[in-house]
């Protein structure tokens, strides 16, 4: 999913899975996103709700692409945010200039 497509979504219709570290969330995050830092391992992935499509993101989209594949293997309807949170943030701020 592109950052522009992501920016246009109604986030309430999705489970947003943020893989960034808590220290990265202090400055900027998305309200309602589940934070599962990748540094804590992948064991918690089994607890990701399956009642909505899942969108996974990290800082730049590399680790989240791998996690999206793992979640797909677990049966989730999942996609990765291309370019991660950094790309989304750039698109989000385009509208504020």
Backbone as XML, in Angstrom:
<?xml version="1.0"?>
<chain id="A" units="angstrom">
  <residue number="1" name="UNK">
    <atom name="N" x="0.854" y="-1.173" z="0.000"/>
    <atom name="CA" x="0.000" y="0.000" z="0.000"/>
    <atom name="C" x="0.899" y="1.235" z="0.000"/>
  </residue>
  <residue number="2" name="UNK">
    <atom name="N" x="0.562" y="2.181" z="-0.852"/>
    <atom name="CA" x="1.362" y="3.400" z="-0.914"/>
    <atom name="C" x="1.019" y="4.326" z="0.257"/>
  </residue>
  <residue number="3" name="UNK">
    <atom name="N" x="1.938" y="5.223" z="0.600"/>
    <atom name="CA" x="1.647" y="6.184" z="1.673"/>
    <atom name="C" x="0.421" y="7.050" z="1.374"/>
  </residue>
  <residue number="4" name="UNK">
    <atom name="N" x="0.233" y="7.412" z="0.121"/>
    <atom name="CA" x="-0.925" y="8.239" z="-0.248"/>
    <atom name="C" x="-2.230" y="7.467" z="-0.041"/>
  </residue>
  <residue number="5" name="UNK">
    <atom name="N" x="-2.250" y="6.193" z="-0.444"/>
    <atom name="CA" x="-3.438" y="5.355" z="-0.221"/>
    <atom name="C" x="-3.706" y="5.219" z="1.272"/>
  </residue>
  <residue number="6" name="UNK">
    <atom name="N" x="-2.648" y="5.011" z="2.036"/>
    <atom name="CA" x="-2.760" y="4.868" z="3.489"/>
    <atom name="C" x="-3.343" y="6.133" z="4.109"/>
  </residue>
  <residue number="7" name="UNK">
    <atom name="N" x="-2.881" y="7.277" z="3.669"/>
    <atom name="CA" x="-3.326" y="8.558" z="4.227"/>
    <atom name="C" x="-4.814" y="8.794" z="4.007"/>
  </residue>
  <residue number="8" name="UNK">
    <atom name="N" x="-5.391" y="8.162" z="2.991"/>
    <atom name="CA" x="-6.802" y="8.370" z="2.670"/>
    <atom name="C" x="-7.742" y="7.378" z="3.353"/>
  </residue>
  <residue number="9" name="UNK">
    <atom name="N" x="-7.192" y="6.436" z="4.092"/>
    <atom name="CA" x="-8.008" y="5.392" z="4.728"/>
    <atom name="C" x="-8.757" y="5.887" z="5.953"/>
  </residue>
  <residue number="10" name="UNK">
    <atom name="N" x="-9.838" y="5.212" z="6.245"/>
    <atom name="CA" x="-10.525" y="5.336" z="7.532"/>
    <atom name="C" x="-9.859" y="4.308" z="8.436"/>
  </residue>
  <residue number="11" name="UNK">
    <atom name="N" x="-8.935" y="4.761" z="9.288"/>
    <atom name="CA" x="-8.135" y="3.841" z="10.098"/>
    <atom name="C" x="-8.971" y="2.949" z="11.005"/>
  </residue>
  <residue number="12" name="UNK">
    <atom name="N" x="-10.175" y="3.358" z="11.316"/>
    <atom name="CA" x="-11.018" y="2.547" z="12.204"/>
    <atom name="C" x="-11.428" y="1.225" z="11.557"/>
  </residue>
  <residue number="13" name="UNK">
    <atom name="N" x="-11.281" y="1.123" z="10.253"/>
    <atom name="CA" x="-11.654" y="-0.097" z="9.527"/>
    <atom name="C" x="-10.515" y="-1.113" z="9.463"/>
  </residue>
  <residue number="14" name="UNK">
    <atom name="N" x="-9.365" y="-0.783" z="10.068"/>
    <atom name="CA" x="-8.163" y="-1.610" z="9.977"/>
    <atom name="C" x="-7.517" y="-1.787" z="11.344"/>
  </residue>
  <residue number="15" name="UNK">
    <atom name="N" x="-6.746" y="-2.845" z="11.475"/>
    <atom name="CA" x="-5.843" y="-2.978" z="12.610"/>
    <atom name="C" x="-4.505" y="-2.457" z="12.124"/>
  </residue>
  <residue number="16" name="UNK">
    <atom name="N" x="-4.027" y="-1.395" z="12.747"/>
    <atom name="CA" x="-2.736" y="-0.811" z="12.388"/>
    <atom name="C" x="-1.691" y="-1.354" z="13.340"/>
  </residue>
  <residue number="17" name="UNK">
    <atom name="N" x="-0.652" y="-1.944" z="12.792"/>
    <atom name="CA" x="0.395" y="-2.572" z="13.595"/>
    <atom name="C" x="1.698" y="-1.808" z="13.405"/>
  </residue>
  <residue number="18" name="UNK">
    <atom name="N" x="2.101" y="-1.083" z="14.425"/>
    <atom name="CA" x="3.290" y="-0.236" z="14.408"/>
    <atom name="C" x="4.443" y="-1.002" z="15.049"/>
  </residue>
  <residue number="19" name="UNK">
    <atom name="N" x="5.486" y="-1.280" z="14.288"/>
    <atom name="CA" x="6.623" y="-2.065" z="14.764"/>
    <atom name="C" x="7.754" y="-1.204" z="15.309"/>
  </residue>
  <residue number="20" name="UNK">
    <atom name="N" x="7.558" y="0.090" z="15.334"/>
    <atom name="CA" x="8.617" y="0.980" z="15.818"/>
    <atom name="C" x="8.776" y="0.873" z="17.333"/>
  </residue>
  <residue number="21" name="UNK">
    <atom name="N" x="9.931" y="1.327" z="17.792"/>
    <atom name="CA" x="10.229" y="1.316" z="19.222"/>
    <atom name="C" x="9.425" y="2.399" z="19.939"/>
  </residue>
  <residue number="22" name="UNK">
    <atom name="N" x="9.104" y="2.189" z="21.224"/>
    <atom name="CA" x="8.343" y="3.199" z="21.975"/>
    <atom name="C" x="8.972" y="4.588" z="21.920"/>
  </residue>
  <residue number="23" name="UNK">
    <atom name="N" x="10.292" y="4.660" z="21.910"/>
    <atom name="CA" x="10.951" y="5.971" z="21.859"/>
    <atom name="C" x="10.645" y="6.705" z="20.553"/>
  </residue>
  <residue number="24" name="UNK">
    <atom name="N" x="10.364" y="5.969" z="19.484"/>
    <atom name="CA" x="10.012" y="6.584" z="18.208"/>
    <atom name="C" x="8.572" y="7.092" z="18.215"/>
  </residue>
  <residue number="25" name="UNK">
    <atom name="N" x="7.741" y="6.528" z="19.065"/>
    <atom name="CA" x="6.330" y="6.911" z="19.123"/>
    <atom name="C" x="6.095" y="8.188" z="19.909"/>
  </residue>
  <residue number="26" name="UNK">
    <atom name="N" x="7.040" y="8.527" z="20.768"/>
    <atom name="CA" x="6.881" y="9.717" z="21.608"/>
    <atom name="C" x="6.681" y="10.951" z="20.744"/>
  </residue>
  <residue number="27" name="UNK">
    <atom name="N" x="7.467" y="11.058" z="19.690"/>
    <atom name="CA" x="7.395" y="12.241" z="18.831"/>
    <atom name="C" x="6.224" y="12.185" z="17.868"/>
  </residue>
  <residue number="28" name="UNK">
    <atom name="N" x="5.892" y="10.988" z="17.391"/>
    <atom name="CA" x="4.899" y="10.914" z="16.326"/>
    <atom name="C" x="4.348" y="9.497" z="16.211"/>
  </residue>
  <residue number="29" name="UNK">
    <atom name="N" x="3.055" y="9.357" z="16.285"/>
    <atom name="CA" x="2.432" y="8.051" z="16.148"/>
    <atom name="C" x="1.051" y="8.192" z="15.545"/>
  </residue>
  <residue number="30" name="UNK">
    <atom name="N" x="0.376" y="7.074" z="15.423"/>
    <atom name="CA" x="-0.989" y="7.073" z="14.904"/>
    <atom name="C" x="-1.891" y="6.562" z="16.009"/>
  </residue>
  <residue number="31" name="UNK">
    <atom name="N" x="-2.847" y="7.376" z="16.394"/>
    <atom name="CA" x="-3.766" y="7.010" z="17.469"/>
    <atom name="C" x="-4.490" y="5.710" z="17.131"/>
  </residue>
  <residue number="32" name="UNK">
    <atom name="N" x="-4.503" y="4.802" z="18.087"/>
    <atom name="CA" x="-5.203" y="3.545" z="17.916"/>
    <atom name="C" x="-4.354" y="2.420" z="17.349"/>
  </residue>
  <residue number="33" name="UNK">
    <atom name="N" x="-3.139" y="2.726" z="16.898"/>
    <atom name="CA" x="-2.271" y="1.674" z="16.359"/>
    <atom name="C" x="-1.741" y="0.797" z="17.492"/>
  </residue>
  <residue number="34" name="UNK">
    <atom name="N" x="-1.625" y="-0.496" z="17.225"/>
    <atom name="CA" x="-1.021" y="-1.416" z="18.179"/>
    <atom name="C" x="0.485" y="-1.320" z="18.031"/>
  </residue>
  <residue number="35" name="UNK">
    <atom name="N" x="1.183" y="-1.132" z="19.128"/>
    <atom name="CA" x="2.639" y="-1.063" z="19.072"/>
    <atom name="C" x="3.222" y="-2.407" z="19.496"/>
  </residue>
  <residue number="36" name="UNK">
    <atom name="N" x="3.926" y="-3.056" z="18.578"/>
    <atom name="CA" x="4.630" y="-4.312" z="18.837"/>
    <atom name="C" x="6.051" y="-4.162" z="18.317"/>
  </residue>
  <residue number="37" name="UNK">
    <atom name="N" x="6.927" y="-3.548" z="19.128"/>
    <atom name="CA" x="8.300" y="-3.326" z="18.671"/>
    <atom name="C" x="8.968" y="-4.628" z="18.247"/>
  </residue>
  <residue number="38" name="UNK">
    <atom name="N" x="9.603" y="-4.588" z="17.109"/>
    <atom name="CA" x="10.249" y="-5.781" z="16.571"/>
    <atom name="C" x="11.372" y="-6.258" z="17.492"/>
  </residue>
  <residue number="39" name="UNK">
    <atom name="N" x="11.922" y="-5.369" z="18.301"/>
    <atom name="CA" x="12.991" y="-5.751" z="19.228"/>
    <atom name="C" x="12.497" y="-6.731" z="20.287"/>
  </residue>
  <residue number="40" name="UNK">
    <atom name="N" x="11.185" y="-6.821" z="20.474"/>
    <atom name="CA" x="10.612" y="-7.746" z="21.451"/>
    <atom name="C" x="10.316" y="-9.107" z="20.843"/>
  </residue>
  <residue number="41" name="UNK">
    <atom name="N" x="10.701" y="-9.292" z="19.579"/>
    <atom name="CA" x="10.510" y="-10.587" z="18.927"/>
    <atom name="C" x="9.157" y="-10.682" z="18.244"/>
  </residue>
  <residue number="42" name="UNK">
    <atom name="N" x="8.953" y="-11.826" z="17.615"/>
    <atom name="CA" x="7.744" y="-12.023" z="16.821"/>
    <atom name="C" x="6.678" y="-12.854" z="17.526"/>
  </residue>
  <residue number="43" name="UNK">
    <atom name="N" x="6.910" y="-13.245" z="18.757"/>
    <atom name="CA" x="5.952" y="-14.078" z="19.476"/>
    <atom name="C" x="4.579" y="-13.462" z="19.624"/>
  </residue>
  <residue number="44" name="UNK">
    <atom name="N" x="4.517" y="-12.144" z="19.740"/>
    <atom name="CA" x="3.233" y="-11.462" z="19.945"/>
    <atom name="C" x="2.382" y="-11.406" z="18.680"/>
  </residue>
  <residue number="45" name="UNK">
    <atom name="N" x="2.942" y="-11.764" z="17.536"/>
    <atom name="CA" x="2.168" y="-11.698" z="16.298"/>
    <atom name="C" x="0.930" y="-12.581" z="16.341"/>
  </residue>
  <residue number="46" name="UNK">
    <atom name="N" x="1.001" y="-13.649" z="17.094"/>
    <atom name="CA" x="-0.151" y="-14.547" z="17.212"/>
    <atom name="C" x="-1.326" y="-13.870" z="17.907"/>
  </residue>
  <residue number="47" name="UNK">
    <atom name="N" x="-1.084" y="-12.746" z="18.587"/>
    <atom name="CA" x="-2.153" y="-12.038" z="19.298"/>
    <atom name="C" x="-2.781" y="-10.921" z="18.469"/>
  </residue>
  <residue number="48" name="UNK">
    <atom name="N" x="-2.300" y="-10.705" z="17.251"/>
    <atom name="CA" x="-2.859" y="-9.649" z="16.404"/>
    <atom name="C" x="-4.287" y="-10.029" z="16.029"/>
  </residue>
  <residue number="49" name="UNK">
    <atom name="N" x="-5.246" y="-9.137" z="16.279"/>
    <atom name="CA" x="-6.647" y="-9.448" z="15.949"/>
    <atom name="C" x="-6.828" y="-9.756" z="14.459"/>
  </residue>
  <residue number="50" name="UNK">
    <atom name="N" x="-7.695" y="-10.694" z="14.177"/>
    <atom name="CA" x="-7.941" y="-11.091" z="12.787"/>
    <atom name="C" x="-9.306" y="-10.635" z="12.278"/>
  </residue>
  <residue number="51" name="UNK">
    <atom name="N" x="-9.989" y="-9.772" z="13.055"/>
    <atom name="CA" x="-11.337" y="-9.355" z="12.678"/>
    <atom name="C" x="-11.370" y="-8.241" z="11.634"/>
  </residue>
  <residue number="52" name="UNK">
    <atom name="N" x="-10.226" y="-7.616" z="11.357"/>
    <atom name="CA" x="-10.129" y="-6.553" z="10.359"/>
    <atom name="C" x="-8.848" y="-6.773" z="9.554"/>
  </residue>
  <residue number="53" name="UNK">
    <atom name="N" x="-8.783" y="-6.196" z="8.359"/>
    <atom name="CA" x="-7.510" y="-6.235" z="7.634"/>
    <atom name="C" x="-6.423" y="-5.534" z="8.457"/>
  </residue>
  <residue number="54" name="UNK">
    <atom name="N" x="-5.190" y="-5.998" z="8.317"/>
    <atom name="CA" x="-4.065" y="-5.466" z="9.082"/>
    <atom name="C" x="-3.140" y="-4.694" z="8.143"/>
  </residue>
  <residue number="55" name="UNK">
    <atom name="N" x="-2.721" y="-3.530" z="8.597"/>
    <atom name="CA" x="-1.699" y="-2.767" z="7.883"/>
    <atom name="C" x="-0.504" y="-2.653" z="8.821"/>
  </residue>
  <residue number="56" name="UNK">
    <atom name="N" x="0.632" y="-3.125" z="8.332"/>
    <atom name="CA" x="1.853" y="-3.171" z="9.138"/>
    <atom name="C" x="2.798" y="-2.069" z="8.680"/>
  </residue>
  <residue number="57" name="UNK">
    <atom name="N" x="3.427" y="-1.398" z="9.641"/>
    <atom name="CA" x="4.433" y="-0.406" z="9.271"/>
    <atom name="C" x="5.526" y="-0.318" z="10.317"/>
  </residue>
  <residue number="58" name="UNK">
    <atom name="N" x="6.698" y="0.058" z="9.834"/>
    <atom name="CA" x="7.839" y="0.343" z="10.691"/>
    <atom name="C" x="8.357" y="1.713" z="10.258"/>
  </residue>
  <residue number="59" name="UNK">
    <atom name="N" x="9.589" y="2.012" z="10.552"/>
    <atom name="CA" x="10.100" y="3.340" z="10.208"/>
    <atom name="C" x="10.211" y="3.539" z="8.701"/>
  </residue>
  <residue number="60" name="UNK">
    <atom name="N" x="10.813" y="2.550" z="7.985"/>
    <atom name="CA" x="11.030" y="2.721" z="6.545"/>
    <atom name="C" x="10.438" y="1.601" z="5.688"/>
  </residue>
  <residue number="61" name="UNK">
    <atom name="N" x="9.745" y="0.653" z="6.281"/>
    <atom name="CA" x="9.009" y="-0.347" z="5.518"/>
    <atom name="C" x="9.705" y="-1.656" z="5.217"/>
  </residue>
  <residue number="62" name="UNK">
    <atom name="N" x="10.940" y="-1.827" z="5.655"/>
    <atom name="CA" x="11.667" y="-3.059" z="5.353"/>
    <atom name="C" x="11.257" y="-4.189" z="6.292"/>
  </residue>
  <residue number="63" name="UNK">
    <atom name="N" x="11.349" y="-3.949" z="7.585"/>
    <atom name="CA" x="10.985" y="-4.978" z="8.568"/>
    <atom name="C" x="9.493" y="-5.283" z="8.497"/>
  </residue>
  <residue number="64" name="UNK">
    <atom name="N" x="8.686" y="-4.262" z="8.286"/>
    <atom name="CA" x="7.240" y="-4.485" z="8.234"/>
    <atom name="C" x="6.850" y="-5.352" z="7.034"/>
  </residue>
  <residue number="65" name="UNK">
    <atom name="N" x="7.623" y="-5.308" z="5.971"/>
    <atom name="CA" x="7.338" y="-6.177" z="4.829"/>
    <atom name="C" x="7.499" y="-7.647" z="5.224"/>
  </residue>
  <residue number="66" name="UNK">
    <atom name="N" x="8.541" y="-7.939" z="5.986"/>
    <atom name="CA" x="8.756" y="-9.309" z="6.461"/>
    <atom name="C" x="7.657" y="-9.737" z="7.427"/>
  </residue>
  <residue number="67" name="UNK">
    <atom name="N" x="7.273" y="-8.839" z="8.330"/>
    <atom name="CA" x="6.216" y="-9.144" z="9.299"/>
    <atom name="C" x="4.882" y="-9.347" z="8.590"/>
  </residue>
  <residue number="68" name="UNK">
    <atom name="N" x="4.622" y="-8.572" z="7.556"/>
    <atom name="CA" x="3.379" y="-8.748" z="6.789"/>
    <atom name="C" x="3.327" y="-10.161" z="6.195"/>
  </residue>
  <residue number="69" name="UNK">
    <atom name="N" x="4.445" y="-10.650" z="5.708"/>
    <atom name="CA" x="4.490" y="-12.010" z="5.164"/>
    <atom name="C" x="4.212" y="-13.046" z="6.253"/>
  </residue>
  <residue number="70" name="UNK">
    <atom name="N" x="4.774" y="-12.836" z="7.440"/>
    <atom name="CA" x="4.519" y="-13.756" z="8.556"/>
    <atom name="C" x="3.043" y="-13.752" z="8.939"/>
  </residue>
  <residue number="71" name="UNK">
    <atom name="N" x="2.444" y="-12.577" z="8.989"/>
    <atom name="CA" x="1.021" y="-12.487" z="9.334"/>
    <atom name="C" x="0.151" y="-13.134" z="8.258"/>
  </residue>
  <residue number="72" name="UNK">
    <atom name="N" x="0.527" y="-12.967" z="7.005"/>
    <atom name="CA" x="-0.212" y="-13.618" z="5.918"/>
    <atom name="C" x="-0.148" y="-15.134" z="6.087"/>
  </residue>
  <residue number="73" name="UNK">
    <atom name="N" x="1.009" y="-15.638" z="6.493"/>
    <atom name="CA" x="1.152" y="-17.078" z="6.739"/>
    <atom name="C" x="0.258" y="-17.547" z="7.881"/>
  </residue>
  <residue number="74" name="UNK">
    <atom name="N" x="-0.060" y="-16.620" z="8.801"/>
    <atom name="CA" x="-0.952" y="-16.945" z="9.924"/>
    <atom name="C" x="-2.425" y="-16.778" z="9.548"/>
  </residue>
  <residue number="75" name="UNK">
    <atom name="N" x="-2.682" y="-16.387" z="8.299"/>
    <atom name="CA" x="-4.059" y="-16.277" z="7.826"/>
    <atom name="C" x="-4.652" y="-14.883" z="7.833"/>
  </residue>
  <residue number="76" name="UNK">
    <atom name="N" x="-3.858" y="-13.874" z="8.122"/>
    <atom name="CA" x="-4.371" y="-12.501" z="8.153"/>
    <atom name="C" x="-4.477" y="-11.903" z="6.756"/>
  </residue>
  <residue number="77" name="UNK">
    <atom name="N" x="-5.470" y="-11.037" z="6.584"/>
    <atom name="CA" x="-5.575" y="-10.173" z="5.417"/>
    <atom name="C" x="-4.672" y="-8.989" z="5.759"/>
  </residue>
  <residue number="78" name="UNK">
    <atom name="N" x="-3.505" y="-8.901" z="5.147"/>
    <atom name="CA" x="-2.487" y="-7.945" z="5.600"/>
    <atom name="C" x="-1.779" y="-7.290" z="4.424"/>
  </residue>
  <residue number="79" name="UNK">
    <atom name="N" x="-1.349" y="-6.047" z="4.654"/>
    <atom name="CA" x="-0.479" y="-5.391" z="3.683"/>
    <atom name="C" x="0.535" y="-4.525" z="4.432"/>
  </residue>
  <residue number="80" name="UNK">
    <atom name="N" x="1.595" y="-4.209" z="3.728"/>
    <atom name="CA" x="2.684" y="-3.408" z="4.262"/>
    <atom name="C" x="2.549" y="-1.980" z="3.753"/>
  </residue>
  <residue number="81" name="UNK">
    <atom name="N" x="2.874" y="-1.019" z="4.600"/>
    <atom name="CA" x="2.926" y="0.384" z="4.192"/>
    <atom name="C" x="4.279" y="0.626" z="3.529"/>
  </residue>
  <residue number="82" name="UNK">
    <atom name="N" x="4.273" y="0.819" z="2.222"/>
    <atom name="CA" x="5.510" y="1.033" z="1.463"/>
    <atom name="C" x="6.225" y="2.293" z="1.963"/>
  </residue>
  <residue number="83" name="UNK">
    <atom name="N" x="7.506" y="2.151" z="2.252"/>
    <atom name="CA" x="8.284" y="3.290" z="2.735"/>
    <atom name="C" x="8.119" y="3.569" z="4.208"/>
  </residue>
  <residue number="84" name="UNK">
    <atom name="N" x="7.218" y="2.832" z="4.860"/>
    <atom name="CA" x="7.028" y="2.953" z="6.300"/>
    <atom name="C" x="6.447" y="4.279" z="6.756"/>
  </residue>
  <residue number="85" name="UNK">
    <atom name="N" x="6.580" y="4.499" z="8.059"/>
    <atom name="CA" x="6.000" y="5.693" z="8.657"/>
    <atom name="C" x="6.639" y="6.962" z="8.103"/>
  </residue>
  <residue number="86" name="UNK">
    <atom name="N" x="7.925" y="6.905" z="7.778"/>
    <atom name="CA" x="8.604" y="8.097" z="7.240"/>
    <atom name="C" x="7.944" y="8.565" z="5.948"/>
  </residue>
  <residue number="87" name="UNK">
    <atom name="N" x="7.606" y="7.636" z="5.066"/>
    <atom name="CA" x="6.963" y="7.988" z="3.797"/>
    <atom name="C" x="5.552" y="8.525" z="4.043"/>
  </residue>
  <residue number="88" name="UNK">
    <atom name="N" x="4.820" y="7.901" z="4.962"/>
    <atom name="CA" x="3.475" y="8.376" z="5.295"/>
    <atom name="C" x="3.533" y="9.787" z="5.874"/>
  </residue>
  <residue number="89" name="UNK">
    <atom name="N" x="4.485" y="10.005" z="6.751"/>
    <atom name="CA" x="4.614" y="11.321" z="7.380"/>
    <atom name="C" x="4.890" y="12.398" z="6.332"/>
  </residue>
  <residue number="90" name="UNK">
    <atom name="N" x="5.721" y="12.090" z="5.353"/>
    <atom name="CA" x="6.017" y="13.047" z="4.285"/>
    <atom name="C" x="4.751" y="13.396" z="3.506"/>
  </residue>
  <residue number="91" name="UNK">
    <atom name="N" x="3.951" y="12.383" z="3.190"/>
    <atom name="CA" x="2.694" y="12.614" z="2.453"/>
    <atom name="C" x="1.715" y="13.414" z="3.325"/>
  </residue>
  <residue number="92" name="UNK">
    <atom name="N" x="1.638" y="13.053" z="4.590"/>
    <atom name="CA" x="0.723" y="13.731" z="5.510"/>
    <atom name="C" x="1.071" y="15.218" z="5.622"/>
  </residue>
  <residue number="93" name="UNK">
    <atom name="N" x="2.349" y="15.529" z="5.646"/>
    <atom name="CA" x="2.776" y="16.921" z="5.811"/>
    <atom name="C" x="2.699" y="17.706" z="4.505"/>
  </residue>
  <residue number="94" name="UNK">
    <atom name="N" x="2.597" y="17.028" z="3.364"/>
    <atom name="CA" x="2.413" y="17.741" z="2.094"/>
    <atom name="C" x="1.168" y="18.615" z="2.140"/>
  </residue>
  <residue number="95" name="UNK">
    <atom name="N" x="0.122" y="18.083" z="2.738"/>
    <atom name="CA" x="-1.146" y="18.815" z="2.819"/>
    <atom name="C" x="-1.119" y="19.975" z="3.785"/>
  </residue>
  <residue number="96" name="UNK">
    <atom name="N" x="-0.106" y="20.031" z="4.644"/>
    <atom name="CA" x="-0.016" y="21.100" z="5.650"/>
    <atom name="C" x="0.888" y="22.239" z="5.233"/>
  </residue>
  <residue number="97" name="UNK">
    <atom name="N" x="1.491" y="22.117" z="4.055"/>
    <atom name="CA" x="2.414" y="23.171" z="3.594"/>
    <atom name="C" x="1.683" y="24.286" z="2.891"/>
  </residue>
</chain>
